[in-house]
Amino acid sequence: MATDFTLNGKPASFDGDPETPLLYVLRDHLGLTGTKYGCGIAQCGACTVHLDGKNRRSCVTPVSMVANRQVTTIEGVAGKEAKAVQSAWVAIDVPQCGFCQSGQVMSAIGLLKLKKKPSDADIDAAMAGNICRCATYVRIRQAIHDAARAMEA
């Protein structure tokens, strides 16, 4: 039986094992490789997507869980928060290797949808599950602050 869901605003379907992690469905079956595999146990954040608008680790989310729901990946993210975060990331050159950045960006957008003016503590709490092996945490925090300010203008 197929699992039907909405992916980046368009109908999507997966006809396979309902326990297959969403990450594998996105990457291997639907060709969306922006969402990365990092750890496979929801500890690094590289696989973060939005499920019904909320951050979700796709590596531990069985595709059956997204049936009839909205999934947004880095390829389909849009809106004022997304634009502000993406612009801030570029403006201060956040990424080094870039591997974790799709998950970082998705988590930052999720945070700004909940808190328009996050404090350092808010940012640290929201981003705690996202590991950056290049340790760009200071720039990530600054970019989130910059994005929040840009949304005020």
TILODREN-765334 format. One line per field, with one value per atom (N, C-alpha, C): residue number from 0; residue in one letter; atom name; x, y, z. Coordinates in pm, whole numbers, plus 50000, padded with zeros to 5 digits. Layout:
num <- (NUM_...);
residu <- (A_...);
atome <- (CA_...);
px <- (X_...);
py <- (Y_...);
pz <- (Z_...);
***
This chain:
num <- (0_0_0_1_1_1_2_2_2_3_3_3_4_4_4_5_5_5_6_6_6_7_7_7_8_8_8_9_9_9_10_10_10_11_11_11_12_12_12_13_13_13_14_14_14_15_15_15_16_16_16_17_17_17_18_18_18_19_19_19_20_20_20_21_21_21_22_22_22_23_23_23_24_24_24_25_25_25_26_26_26_27_27_27_28_28_28_29_29_29_30_30_30_31_31_31_32_32_32_33_33_33_34_34_34_35_35_35_36_36_36_37_37_37_38_38_38_39_39_39_40_40_40_41_41_41_42_42_42_43_43_43_44_44_44_45_45_45_46_46_46_47_47_47_48_48_48_49_49_49_50_50_50_51_51_51_52_52_52_53_53_53_54_54_54_55_55_55_56_56_56_57_57_57_58_58_58_59_59_59_60_60_60_61_61_61_62_62_62_63_63_63_64_64_64_65_65_65_66_66_66_67_67_67_68_68_68_69_69_69_70_70_70_71_71_71_72_72_72_73_73_73_74_74_74_75_75_75_76_76_76_77_77_77_78_78_78_79_79_79_80_80_80_81_81_81_82_82_82_83_83_83_84_84_84_85_85_85_86_86_86_87_87_87_88_88_88_89_89_89_90_90_90_91_91_91_92_92_92_93_93_93_94_94_94_95_95_95_96_96_96_97_97_97_98_98_98_99_99_99_100_100_100_101_101_101_102_102_102_103_103_103_104_104_104_105_105_105_106_106_106_107_107_107_108_108_108_109_109_109_110_110_110_111_111_111_112_112_112_113_113_113_114_114_114_115_115_115_116_116_116_117_117_117_118_118_118_119_119_119_120_120_120_121_121_121_122_122_122_123_123_123_124_124_124_125_125_125_126_126_126_127_127_127_128_128_128_129_129_129_130_130_130_131_131_131_132_132_132_133_133_133_134_134_134_135_135_135_136_136_136_137_137_137_138_138_138_139_139_139_140_140_140_141_141_141_142_142_142_143_143_143_144_144_144_145_145_145_146_146_146_147_147_147_148_148_148_149_149_149_150_150_150_151_151_151_152_152_152);
residu <- (M_M_M_A_A_A_T_T_T_D_D_D_F_F_F_T_T_T_L_L_L_N_N_N_G_G_G_K_K_K_P_P_P_A_A_A_S_S_S_F_F_F_D_D_D_G_G_G_D_D_D_P_P_P_E_E_E_T_T_T_P_P_P_L_L_L_L_L_L_Y_Y_Y_V_V_V_L_L_L_R_R_R_D_D_D_H_H_H_L_L_L_G_G_G_L_L_L_T_T_T_G_G_G_T_T_T_K_K_K_Y_Y_Y_G_G_G_C_C_C_G_G_G_I_I_I_A_A_A_Q_Q_Q_C_C_C_G_G_G_A_A_A_C_C_C_T_T_T_V_V_V_H_H_H_L_L_L_D_D_D_G_G_G_K_K_K_N_N_N_R_R_R_R_R_R_S_S_S_C_C_C_V_V_V_T_T_T_P_P_P_V_V_V_S_S_S_M_M_M_V_V_V_A_A_A_N_N_N_R_R_R_Q_Q_Q_V_V_V_T_T_T_T_T_T_I_I_I_E_E_E_G_G_G_V_V_V_A_A_A_G_G_G_K_K_K_E_E_E_A_A_A_K_K_K_A_A_A_V_V_V_Q_Q_Q_S_S_S_A_A_A_W_W_W_V_V_V_A_A_A_I_I_I_D_D_D_V_V_V_P_P_P_Q_Q_Q_C_C_C_G_G_G_F_F_F_C_C_C_Q_Q_Q_S_S_S_G_G_G_Q_Q_Q_V_V_V_M_M_M_S_S_S_A_A_A_I_I_I_G_G_G_L_L_L_L_L_L_K_K_K_L_L_L_K_K_K_K_K_K_K_K_K_P_P_P_S_S_S_D_D_D_A_A_A_D_D_D_I_I_I_D_D_D_A_A_A_A_A_A_M_M_M_A_A_A_G_G_G_N_N_N_I_I_I_C_C_C_R_R_R_C_C_C_A_A_A_T_T_T_Y_Y_Y_V_V_V_R_R_R_I_I_I_R_R_R_Q_Q_Q_A_A_A_I_I_I_H_H_H_D_D_D_A_A_A_A_A_A_R_R_R_A_A_A_M_M_M_E_E_E_A_A_A);
atome <- (N_CA_C_N_CA_C_N_CA_C_N_CA_C_N_CA_C_N_CA_C_N_CA_C_N_CA_C_N_CA_C_N_CA_C_N_CA_C_N_CA_C_N_CA_C_N_CA_C_N_CA_C_N_CA_C_N_CA_C_N_CA_C_N_CA_C_N_CA_C_N_CA_C_N_CA_C_N_CA_C_N_CA_C_N_CA_C_N_CA_C_N_CA_C_N_CA_C_N_CA_C_N_CA_C_N_CA_C_N_CA_C_N_CA_C_N_CA_C_N_CA_C_N_CA_C_N_CA_C_N_CA_C_N_CA_C_N_CA_C_N_CA_C_N_CA_C_N_CA_C_N_CA_C_N_CA_C_N_CA_C_N_CA_C_N_CA_C_N_CA_C_N_CA_C_N_CA_C_N_CA_C_N_CA_C_N_CA_C_N_CA_C_N_CA_C_N_CA_C_N_CA_C_N_CA_C_N_CA_C_N_CA_C_N_CA_C_N_CA_C_N_CA_C_N_CA_C_N_CA_C_N_CA_C_N_CA_C_N_CA_C_N_CA_C_N_CA_C_N_CA_C_N_CA_C_N_CA_C_N_CA_C_N_CA_C_N_CA_C_N_CA_C_N_CA_C_N_CA_C_N_CA_C_N_CA_C_N_CA_C_N_CA_C_N_CA_C_N_CA_C_N_CA_C_N_CA_C_N_CA_C_N_CA_C_N_CA_C_N_CA_C_N_CA_C_N_CA_C_N_CA_C_N_CA_C_N_CA_C_N_CA_C_N_CA_C_N_CA_C_N_CA_C_N_CA_C_N_CA_C_N_CA_C_N_CA_C_N_CA_C_N_CA_C_N_CA_C_N_CA_C_N_CA_C_N_CA_C_N_CA_C_N_CA_C_N_CA_C_N_CA_C_N_CA_C_N_CA_C_N_CA_C_N_CA_C_N_CA_C_N_CA_C_N_CA_C_N_CA_C_N_CA_C_N_CA_C_N_CA_C_N_CA_C_N_CA_C_N_CA_C_N_CA_C_N_CA_C_N_CA_C_N_CA_C_N_CA_C_N_CA_C_N_CA_C_N_CA_C_N_CA_C_N_CA_C_N_CA_C_N_CA_C_N_CA_C_N_CA_C_N_CA_C_N_CA_C_N_CA_C_N_CA_C_N_CA_C_N_CA_C_N_CA_C_N_CA_C_N_CA_C_N_CA_C);
px <- (50085_50000_50088_50057_50136_50110_50214_50201_50197_50086_50068_50086_50157_50180_50207_50216_50248_50393_50470_50613_50642_50686_50718_50602_50481_50361_50301_50360_50311_50282_50187_50157_50279_50299_50408_50356_50421_50379_50500_50495_50599_50531_50561_50502_50612_50629_50732_50706_50804_50793_50755_50644_50601_50695_50786_50882_51012_51021_51138_51152_51272_51289_51260_51192_51160_51285_51396_51522_51554_51542_51574_51474_51349_51246_51279_51312_51344_51464_51572_51697_51699_51664_51683_51568_51447_51332_51276_51292_51236_51344_51470_51580_51610_51560_51587_51703_51821_51942_51990_51912_51951_51946_51856_51847_51955_52040_52160_52146_52218_52233_52357_52339_52454_52482_52383_52407_52309_52189_52089_52016_52045_51981_51925_51899_51836_51919_52050_52137_52212_52220_52306_52229_52105_52023_52042_52135_52159_52037_51951_51835_51707_51716_51597_51513_51384_51282_51171_51072_50954_50839_50776_50657_50542_50449_50338_50391_50503_50558_50650_50672_50758_50882_50992_51117_51101_51156_51147_51273_51330_51446_51397_51430_51377_51444_51561_51630_51560_51478_51408_51256_51212_51070_51026_50950_50904_50811_50821_50741_50592_50550_50409_50359_50449_50410_50372_50414_50386_50265_50196_50078_49979_49937_49839_49885_50015_50071_50160_50207_50290_50437_50523_50667_50733_50822_50899_51046_51121_51265_51335_51467_51545_51516_51485_51457_51326_51234_51103_51070_51162_51134_51114_51015_50982_50922_50899_50837_50938_50888_50974_51086_51057_51162_51272_51231_51328_51414_51352_51427_51524_51479_51565_51683_51657_51763_51863_51814_51904_51990_51931_52007_52112_52075_52169_52284_52253_52356_52460_52413_52503_52581_52512_52574_52695_52688_52803_52880_52852_52928_52933_52815_52807_52877_52846_52900_53049_53109_53245_53233_53219_53205_53065_52965_52828_52744_52804_52731_52609_52623_52514_52417_52448_52378_52230_52190_52047_51969_52021_51956_51961_52073_52085_51983_51975_51882_51737_51702_51566_51532_51627_51603_51591_51673_51667_51533_51487_51357_51247_51253_51154_51152_51271_51280_51215_51247_51195_51044_50990_50845_50778_50851_50797_50830_50951_50998_51056_50992_51035_51163_51187_51309_51374_51438_51495_51618_51631_51750_51860_51980_52088_52048_51982_51939_51835_51742_51643_51712_51808_51881_51959_52030_52109_52020_51904_51813_51757_51716_51655_51756_51881_51982_52069_52043_52129_52142_52041_52046_52109_52166_52231_52381_52452_52597_52662_52758_52839_52982_53033_53169_53273_53237_53330_53322_53227_53209_53179_53084_53044_52930_52922_52811_52795_52905_52897_52834_52875_52817_52671_52638_52499_52412_52455_52378_52363_52472_52467_52372_52376_52288_52141_52111_51972_51929_52015_51983_51963_52051_52041_51910_51875_51751_51630_51633_51521_51508_51620_51617_51566_51607_51565_51414_51357_51212_51134_51197_51130_51118_51213_51218_51107);
py <- (49881_50000_50124_50218_50339_50437_50512_50621_50750_50821_50947_51063_51165_51283_51402_51519_51638_51671_51687_51716_51847_51944_52076_52131_52110_52164_52082_51967_51883_51743_51674_51536_51446_51356_51258_51126_51019_50886_50795_50703_50602_50467_50377_50243_50145_50133_50046_50020_49969_49938_50064_50064_50182_50220_50131_50162_50225_50239_50302_50443_50481_50618_50720_50826_50934_50983_50991_51036_50955_50824_50738_50755_50777_50800_50929_51034_51163_51152_51095_51090_50983_50861_50748_50725_50761_50734_50858_50974_51096_51191_51158_51234_51368_51391_51518_51496_51535_51505_51618_51724_51834_51795_51707_51656_51551_51566_51482_51374_51264_51160_51194_51203_51231_51119_51084_50985_50868_50890_50785_50761_50842_50823_50954_51052_51179_51262_51250_51323_51440_51444_51546_51657_51633_51735_51754_51684_51703_51667_51581_51532_51608_51724_51798_51842_51813_51861_51922_51979_52026_51931_51884_51800_51880_51916_52004_52132_52182_52309_52300_52182_52168_52085_52119_52047_51899_51815_51671_51606_51511_51437_51326_51336_51241_51105_51096_50966_50866_50913_50824_50832_50897_50912_50812_50710_50616_50688_50654_50722_50709_50602_50586_50701_50764_50874_51000_51011_51133_51120_51007_50987_51101_51158_51267_51392_51411_51527_51605_51721_51811_51796_51764_51755_51864_51940_52041_52013_52010_51990_52121_52121_52239_52285_52192_52229_52306_52290_52352_52457_52486_52582_52721_52793_52925_53010_53135_53226_53325_53418_53527_53477_53377_53323_53257_53180_53111_53213_53313_53414_53488_53523_53596_53509_53382_53292_53269_53238_53212_53334_53453_53576_53600_53578_53599_53498_53375_53271_53312_53365_53406_53531_53626_53755_53741_53649_53636_53506_53441_53323_53217_53173_53076_52943_52878_52742_52737_52631_52599_52481_52361_52246_52239_52285_52290_52166_52058_51933_51945_52009_52018_52131_52215_52341_52329_52230_52220_52196_52111_52088_52211_52281_52404_52508_52526_52624_52586_52460_52417_52439_52410_52432_52580_52662_52807_52863_52819_52864_52822_52697_52649_52733_52771_52857_52992_53055_53189_53189_53077_53068_53069_53020_53016_53141_53194_53311_53412_53526_53628_53698_53708_53772_53680_53575_53480_53536_53500_53534_53434_53460_53362_53228_53232_53107_53034_53109_53047_52979_53048_52994_52870_52880_52766_52644_52665_52554_52494_52581_52533_52463_52507_52455_52347_52316_52223_52087_52041_51911_51911_52024_52034_52044_51944_51941_51995_52084_52138_52096_52007_51957_52066_52170_52282_52386_52370_52457_52601_52621_52757_52810_52762_52796_52946_53017_53162_53231_53190_53251_53208_53086_53041_53127_53146_53229_53371_53428_53564_53572_53474_53474_53466_53391_53383_53518_53583_53719_53814_53808_53895_53869_53742_53707_53761_53751_53803_53954_54024_54169_54204_54128_54153_54134_54042_54020_54134_54209_54323_54440_54451_54567_54565);
pz <- (50000_50000_50000_49916_49902_50016_50050_50146_50065_50074_50002_50098_50053_50134_50042_50099_50023_50050_49943_49953_49882_49958_49902_49820_49873_49811_49699_49669_49559_49609_49547_49588_49568_49663_49655_49707_49664_49705_49713_49808_49820_49835_49742_49746_49786_49916_49969_50116_50184_50327_50404_50476_50550_50664_50701_50806_50750_50620_50559_50612_50659_50707_50597_50633_50540_50468_50538_50476_50351_50360_50245_50132_50168_50067_49992_50067_50004_49912_49963_49889_49779_49815_49725_49628_49667_49582_49514_49578_49520_49468_49488_49429_49493_49614_49683_49779_49738_49814_49904_49916_50004_50151_50187_50324_50339_50439_50451_50557_50535_50636_50717_50848_50934_51031_51112_51217_51215_51167_51163_51293_51396_51527_51584_51497_51535_51632_51625_51718_51654_51521_51459_51388_51347_51284_51135_51071_50928_50844_50896_50821_50852_50914_50956_50837_50847_50753_50837_50771_50841_50811_50916_50906_50962_50876_50914_50980_50927_50973_51094_51147_51265_51231_51297_51274_51308_51220_51241_51183_51255_51207_51115_50988_50890_50895_50960_50965_51056_51149_51241_51225_51119_51094_50988_51025_50923_50825_50699_50598_50628_50696_50731_50817_50894_50982_50905_50779_50704_50613_50620_50536_50555_50444_50441_50516_50524_50593_50499_50545_50467_50508_50413_50435_50352_50416_50345_50367_50257_50262_50229_50238_50206_50062_49973_49834_49819_49913_49900_50002_50091_50196_50135_50187_50134_50246_50217_50313_50368_50448_50497_50587_50669_50755_50672_50573_50486_50412_50357_50283_50374_50493_50588_50632_50663_50707_50594_50476_50364_50333_50336_50310_50418_50542_50653_50645_50608_50596_50492_50380_50272_50312_50373_50407_50498_50594_50684_50660_50550_50506_50616_50660_50770_50740_50627_50609_50581_50626_50582_50487_50538_50447_50389_50465_50418_50444_50489_50503_50594_50707_50804_50775_50679_50665_50629_50551_50522_50652_50738_50867_50957_50956_51035_50988_50858_50801_50834_50817_50847_50995_51083_51227_51259_51196_51219_51172_51057_51007_51103_51149_51245_51372_51420_51538_51513_51401_51373_51346_51310_51297_51433_51534_51671_51751_51732_51809_51712_51704_51607_51650_51780_51833_51935_51890_51985_52057_52182_52260_52228_52277_52262_52322_52437_52503_52418_52356_52267_52149_52091_51976_52017_52128_52174_52199_52259_52288_52159_52066_51942_51851_51857_51766_51831_51957_52031_51965_51896_51832_51695_51654_51524_51544_51495_51509_51383_51404_51294_51322_51240_51262_51239_51166_51142_51253_51344_51460_51422_51332_51294_51381_51502_51589_51614_51628_51652_51531_51410_51290_51272_51307_51299_51390_51514_51607_51554_51504_51450_51330_51243_51126_51168_51271_51319_51375_51452_51500_51383_51285_51167_51091_51077_51008_51083_51215_51296_51277_51277_51255_51116_51018_50879_50864_50938_50930_50994_51084_51148_51051_50960_50870_50767);
***
